[in-house]
Amino acid sequence: MGWKLVGEQPALDKYVLIFAPHTSNWDVILLLLVRWASGLKPNFIGKHTLFWPPLSWFLTAIGGEPVNRTKAKNVVDQIVEKFHSKDEFKFALSPEGTRSKKDHWKTGFYRVALKAQVPIQLVFLDTRTKQTGFGPLLHPSGNIEKDFEWLRAFYQDKQGFRPHLLSEIRVNIAKEKNKSQ
């Protein structure tokens, strides 16, 4: 295959893990390889309606956690509660939220990390160098624009399987202002 795993996962029990760039279903396969090669045991969320036996047993075994999007409580708060109620929780997601090209990243991962007071572990793939693995940790400052500049500096030279679908690493400020009100 020719791919190289670089970096090491942090010796922490709790963090948000972002995996980027996400432009293809092949990215998920690489993330699974990172998981197996490094011993990483990430958690992820899924609609609560998917968690019925026997599928729920499998999803839970591989780190799945149900969330109810119809509840009055928003998904960010539900995930923060999981951080507070568990001794170990490594919440993994793609910050783009899609494989399609977008003009900004979603910010739920950032708001979760800030509210749960946990760092963000950067995980990447780069098809040019055929490397995947662990980058640095980001401790959110609360200044989302500044922190996104830092994220952009790390990820800007990483290429996904479908480079034309790379999303811009920036915040949708208008949307963020609505969420903070």
KENUFI-764156 format. One line per 10 residues: for each residue x, y, z of C-alpha. Coordinates in steps of 0.25 Angstrom, whole numbers, plus 5000, padded with zeros to 4 digits. Layout:
residues N
X,Y,Z  ...
END
This chain:
residues 181
5000,5000,5000  5012,5009,5003  5005,5018,5013  5013,5022,5026  5007,5025,5039  5014,5037,5046  5013,5043,5060  5007,5038,5073  4994,5039,5079  4994,5047,5092
4994,5040,5106  4981,5046,5109  4968,5040,5113  4959,5051,5107  4960,5059,5094  4953,5063,5082  4960,5056,5069  4958,5063,5056  4961,5056,5043  4964,5064,5031
4963,5066,5019  4951,5057,5017  4948,5057,5002  4945,5042,4999  4940,5029,5006  4954,5024,5005  4957,5034,5016  4949,5026,5026  4957,5013,5022  4970,5021,5025
4965,5025,5039  4962,5011,5042  4976,5007,5038  4981,5018,5048  4972,5012,5058  4977,4998,5057  4992,5002,5055  4992,5012,5067  4983,5005,5076  4974,5017,5076
4960,5014,5081  4952,5027,5077  4937,5029,5079  4927,5035,5069  4913,5039,5069  4901,5033,5061  4886,5036,5061  4880,5029,5073  4870,5022,5063  4882,5013,5058
4885,5008,5072  4875,4996,5072  4880,4981,5074  4888,4975,5068  4893,4987,5061  4895,4995,5074  4904,4984,5080  4913,4985,5068  4913,5001,5067  4915,5001,5082
4927,4991,5081  4934,5000,5071  4932,5013,5079  4918,5018,5075  4910,5027,5084  4895,5030,5081  4891,5044,5080  4876,5049,5079  4875,5060,5070  4860,5062,5073
4863,5066,5087  4862,5080,5092  4877,5079,5096  4886,5081,5085  4896,5071,5080  4908,5079,5085  4902,5078,5099  4899,5064,5098  4914,5061,5094  4919,5070,5105
4911,5061,5115  4918,5049,5110  4931,5055,5113  4927,5058,5127  4921,5045,5129  4932,5036,5124  4946,5033,5129  4951,5032,5115  4945,5038,5103  4952,5041,5090
4942,5048,5081  4945,5046,5066  4939,5053,5054  4942,5061,5041  4941,5076,5043  4936,5078,5029  4924,5070,5032  4923,5065,5018  4931,5060,5006  4926,5071,4997
4933,5084,4995  4929,5095,5005  4933,5109,5007  4935,5107,5022  4937,5096,5033  4926,5093,5043  4930,5097,5057  4923,5087,5066  4936,5080,5069  4942,5093,5074
4930,5097,5082  4930,5083,5088  4945,5084,5092  4943,5097,5098  4931,5094,5106  4937,5080,5111  4950,5087,5113  4958,5077,5105  4969,5078,5094  4967,5076,5079
4976,5065,5074  4979,5067,5059  4979,5055,5050  4982,5056,5036  4984,5049,5022  4992,5054,5011  4991,5046,4998  5003,5054,4992  5013,5049,5003  5005,5036,5006
5005,5039,5020  4994,5039,5031  4995,5040,5046  4995,5049,5058  4998,5064,5057  4999,5074,5069  4989,5077,5079  4981,5089,5079  4976,5095,5093  4964,5104,5089
4966,5118,5093  4952,5123,5091  4956,5132,5080  4951,5123,5069  4956,5131,5057  4970,5131,5062  4970,5116,5065  4964,5113,5051  4976,5121,5046  4985,5111,5053
4977,5099,5048  4978,5105,5034  4993,5106,5035  4994,5091,5039  4985,5086,5029  4987,5095,5017  4997,5086,5010  4990,5073,5013  4983,5067,5000  4971,5057,5001
4968,5047,4991  4959,5056,4983  4966,5070,4984  4956,5077,4976  4946,5075,4988  4955,5081,4999  4947,5090,5007  4952,5104,5012  4957,5104,5026  4950,5116,5031
4939,5120,5041  4925,5124,5036  4925,5136,5045  4910,5140,5042  4906,5126,5046  4915,5126,5059  4909,5139,5063  4895,5133,5063  4900,5121,5071  4906,5130,5082
4893,5138,5084
END
